[in-house]
Amino acid sequence: MRKIVLTGASGFIGSAVLKQLVRDGHQAVVLARKESKQDRIKTLSGYQTIYYEELSQQELINTLAAYGPDAFIHLAWKGVGGKDRNEAFQITENLPLTVHAVELAKAIGCRHWIGIGSQAEYGNPNRKVAETAPTNPTTLYGKAKLASCWASLGLAESLEMRGSWIRVFSTYGVGDEPTWFIPYIITEIRQGNVPKLTKCEQLWDYLYVDDAARAIVCVLYKELTGIYNIGSGQAISLKSVVELIKDTLKFPIDIEYGAIPYKNDQVMHLEADTSKIQQLTGWMPEVTIEQGIKKMING
């Protein structure tokens, strides 16, 4: 049994990680701001919540140090939605928060710190990418994630802690934000609306959120260090995703492909090479895109 501290546990991926840890029989402490919404985890038991204002608070440090945690998983991040991807706070707020999370982990006696990165760190490679691929983020979100990656791993090493950074590709699943692509398409078709889309030729790598959570805890359990991609390892066109949703719902709607032009920096092919984490942990995705969409439709 391990004792793990988490930030961002009320988020989409964070809630799945918390559920996995509780299911595996570990003790978890969730650090949350008082204004954070707890809807995704309010029915879950087997964890403790501590509210905070700043991660550097001495009272918080004392409380957590007495708890004796083994590891710290930092999932908190402000502004993951598309409209926030180029806001200045991506760097001015998220980067310091990540650094403070590393410092807090050391102060309370953790041996291992894990941070959550993003496919956005690679930018627009238009191919399958391994962890050694060039990083050329095109948004402040991606740049902030990349800066946080190197800052946190470097600081963890200097503090003699294990440090891990997990670059998550496109996740989806029950509880996803309604404005993201898959839940948006499901809602529109269910309501009888005709989604106006691009040509949907983009090839994206979709990973079911429960599989993402298992990958993150595998890195924790194996106490790995360094950078890891997690994704399905297989790209699928957005048009195929839309048609799969339409066929599953059995709604006879003609989608307006091409009604919206591509963005100037449109990512057309982004796919994760996950061989590194598979070889070191044995982790493999379990939920296919067909199964995952059915789970979302069935609630």
DAKAVEN-V27987 format. One line per field, one symbol per residue. ss: DSSP state (@ for helix, = for strand, . for the rest). psi: psi as a letter, one per 30 degrees, with the letter a starting at -180 (. if undefined). burial: I if it has 16 or more other ideal C-beta (glycine too) atoms within 10 Angstrom, else O. A space follows every 50 residues. Layout:
ss=???
psi=???
burial=???
This chain:
ss=..=====....@@@@@@@@@@@@...======..............==== =......@@@@@@@@@@...====.......@@@....@@@@.@@@@@@@ @@@@@@@....=======@@@@....===..........@@@@@@@@@@@ @@@@@@@@...=======.===........@@@@@@@@@@.....=.... ..==.===@@@@@@@@@@@@@@...=====.....==@@@@@@@@@@@@. .....=............====..@@@@@@@.......@@@@@@@@@@.
psi=kljkkklgffleeeeeeeeeeeefglkkkkkklffkkgefgffklglkkk klekfgkeeeeeeeefehlelkjjfkkkiflefgfgkffeefeeeeeeee eeeeeefggkfkkkljalffffbifhlkklfflkjikfleeeeeeeeeee eeeeeeefghlkkkkjjkajllakglkffleeeeeeeeeeggljkjlafh fkjljkkkeeeeeeeefeeeefhllakkkkafgjlkkeeeeeeeeeeefh kikjkikgfklllegkjfjjkkjgeeeeeffgkkkfjleeeeeeeeef.
burial=OIIIIIIIIIIIIIIIIIIIIIOOOIIIIIIIOOOIOOOIIOOIOOIOOO OIOOIOOOOIOOOIOOOOIIIIIIIIIOIIOOOOIOIOOIIOOIIOIIIO IIIIIIIIIIOIIIIIIIIIIIIIIOOIIOIOOOIOIIIIIIIIIIIIIO IIIOIIOOOOIIIIIIIIIIIIIIIIOOOIIIIOIIOIIOOOOOIOIIOI OIIIIIIIIIIIIIIIIIIIOOOIIOIIIIIIIIIIIIIOIIOIIIOIOO OOOOIOIOOOOOOOOOIOIIIIIIOIIIOOIOIOIOIOIOOIIOIIOOO
